């Protein structure tokens, strides 16, 4: 876990009752993440149900990996909401990458709301077994 550290997603100040009804006042949710390590890479599994490939943004800037995704639920035609608990949401999560990660080779895919991010380690940081020879 030395190669990746979590950063807090910047939270907006608490909304007033007027602002709470406006969509732009919604806070981003932090999606749950599992991190697995292999000899040559780290693998992140990020749970973002409802996010499509087109609504997913993954970027690296100054060794900070940012994952953001939006959910936009459509209103059924000819209906208006009188009570709604399920609404548009935004996911956001950030991680600081160490110098051991090859940020140019990061790859990602989404499958059924789970984002799979592969963070390859630089060649110089791959674990390898050293053969021991007898004298």
Phi, psi and omega in degrees: 000001179295334186283340183224134173231148183281146171240146176290136173290134180295126180261143175282157177298157181303137183275147173285169181300326177293314182291330183298335180276348182266134184302325183290348181275355182290142178272153176284141176268143175271115179287148177291146184227137169249138180238127179239148180241134170243173181302324187250359183196162168255149180233124177255133172244114186246122183274109180229069182299137179091350180273131176264168179301321181289337181263007182256133177234125177233126182221156171236127178216122181051048179062022174248119177271123180244131175239126179222142179211144181245144174244125177237111180269134181276142175279130177303139183300135178079009181237157173229146184282133171251341175204128182216119173261335178263120182213181178301139180223165177227131174258144175208136178210142180228145179225140174269126181266144177277174179293348181282347182268135176273091186295339179285344184250011180295138179230153180212153174211159179236137182217112179053044177082003177249121180268125178256116180244126178255124180248091181294142174277148176297150184307322182290347181251010176286139176284136176215153180272136179262125179287133179256124181256150177272152184281000000 
